[in-house]
């Protein structure tokens, strides 16, 4: 009897824990072929050798991919690493290894969904199915109390209904045994020199370790603070880089919070962490519901003339040389590490849009280049939300411009 082989196409899901795609692939096959692609459309490093943010993001991603490879090796297998496009290689791999089916996690942003569609069409010609999984959100699509087309466009309504009527599922356990397809060559990482050691370590094990340290006894997460203090010094879990590449499951984070709540009671930091996970879900589901039209619904795309003065102001903002100490501090941190807290992101976005009067799209594009935890839905969703100025009176979670301007002033006075 011919053995059934499934190709498992890893994308932003670089983990063994809480990975339904992997669990099902193992159960529905005799052996699996795990594959990761360094797509040259996203990783053109040689042409950009001196760009810090490229190195930061690449280093973190590379560490995450290698960590996944090491985990699979411990189970007697490996991870096939290919520098090239999925469209060019998946059909050939399917034929070479006599693959019965290809599994992958569906994305929501236009570029990623286009890649999926292209691969699906190519596989269809070979009469091979591309099976889609959704594993990036706290709530599964099928567990929401409404179909995607009816998801509320106001965050507070989405939050209220999901928290009341939907459940967060338990995590899938990491597989303890896997049968692997045998490959002659497993491939190597593309080379990127000059990465920066200030970047947090990538990989599932490091992500889980960071999560455990976050909830360790005596950790900052248990400190209770006044509202005034919280407004100025927002707590940050710094889990987002691992969430972005999928080395940490949002459900694992959620259940860690719930476990801590049972032991110590709730506090504002726990609430903030869950809120952050809900915003991630909201923006992904909005992307799924509206595609890029979502941003046009929040804020108009207006072209601002790119005068010499405009370009100079934009460059000063990018370089952290605006003259506003708190803005410059956050932008310098972003440039050096690829990370800035959510509160910091709101402040620098406020400054760009409402003080400098620059186009929010330029800010979003710069963040896309820089962020180590870049995720299309969250990045563009947050920028559009700030640019919309909290126009939606129905949502208490709408962006509060006056509050942000006030914080900017307070921070400058306290420096």
C-alpha angles and dihedrals in degrees: 000000000000114000118241114235126191124196110219108206108202117204124149091348103084099162144087097215120082093003108142092178091058094043092051094044090055093048095046098045143056090224139357135219109211113204136182124188127208094205110210089214087070103029112048096149103154091063091048102040098146097048109113098199092054089054093046094051094040092050092052093045093045091051089049093051093046090048090054090049091052091049091052091047089056087058091053099264142076145225119255107226117197130182101212143065123302089230092059097045113027097069090048092048090048091056096040094052097031092241116194097197141357122225126198144152115257118235128206106214119095099246094048095045090049090056090051092049092049092051091045091053092048092048092047089062087057090047091244121136124230106211117206126216130183112214108143100085137075091230121045113234092239091052095057117108090236138038117259092257090057099045109131113256090214114082096216091056091047090049095047095049097043094047090048102040109021131067131218108232125228117262120264109245118246110261115257096197132034132173111217134205109242116244128186096216123025096190134231136253118267111252122256118171128199102039117168124245092212089078116099115251116267128224141078095272092051091047093052090046090052090049091051092048089049090060098035117125112280093019121150090248090075094054112110114215137186120256091248092053092044092053091058102033108036116194113239125198091196089212094126099094091059091043091050095057092036097245085128124042116225087225091058089054092047094052091046088057092047091050091051091048091055091053102039108015125247125303137177094266092055089049091049092051093052089045090055091053090050092051089051089054093044095054092045091050091046088053088049092049101041106014111207089334086080092077092050088055091055101041137002118253101234123176113230115201109254097227123172089258091050093052092047092051090048092050092049089052091049092048095047092245103120094117091242102114098209094046091047091048092054094044092050089052090050092050094047102041108015090238137096128165121260090249089052091051091054091050097049091044090051090051094049096046105034106024102033092030092221128152112275090218090068089055093048091049092051091051089049089058095044112035118101087199095046113161117170097221096046096041098047092035093054094046092049090048092054091044090051088062095222092289093162107094092188093069122072086192092061117125110278108213096181091053092050093049089049092051090050089054094045093048092051092050092050096050 
